[in-house]
Amino acid sequence: MTTKSSGFSLVELLVVVAIVGIIASVGIVSYNGYVSGTKKTSTKNAMQQISLGQSDYLSSYGEYYDSGCPPSWTKGNSGAGDSSDLIEQNLFASGDIITREAGWDVCVEVAAGGYIIKATNGTEKLTLDQNGTWGDDY
């Protein structure tokens, strides 16, 4: 005697849920990597705009702007954002160049006849000097 079953067994449903969970976790990891890369690129663009602002500041005042980097920056820790605010006020007349949503804090230091723009998000570090050379340490 054979019986017909209509529907799915519990094991079949659990297998489907497990497969969907695996696919979702891979998607979330990929998405987070995409968002992180986009924020880093946005910060690099802001650093290049700051570099252009430094050229304008030099032609107006005869020296480069120095926002000063907090002491915590030497360890790669992000500051409170005060330096980013000062840069926006002094180089861009309070324009919103460095977005808070990106999660990076930026500062400018005058060094050896030029300047170094530094950025950190607490774990990663970026630098850009007056020659347009990128670095990832300071």
Helices and strands as residue ranges (DSSP letters): H 10-61, G 71-75, H 82-92, G 100-102, E 105-111, E 114-120, E 125-129, E 134-135
